[in-house]
Amino acid sequence: MLKDLIVEEIHAIRLKIEAECDGDFAKITARAMKIQEQYKDRVFSDPVAWAKEHTQPVIPLPTI
């Protein structure tokens, strides 16, 4: 099986966070919620609404 460096990095970060929170799921969740609040301008729950707000309408090409 091939090594995926990105997946390995994500696993290492997960283990670090788990160790920092003593494996306590409530602490891990609280930490995640705090970070989500800190970066709330980057978090969105409705990707369709975001796309409608941030994309240009498609202009159809004229037919010949």
PyMOL commands that set and color helices and strands:
alter all, ss='L'
color gray80, all
select helices_A, chain A and resi 5-20+25-38+40-42+47-54
alter helices_A, ss='H'
color red, helices_A
deselect
rebuild
show_as cartoon
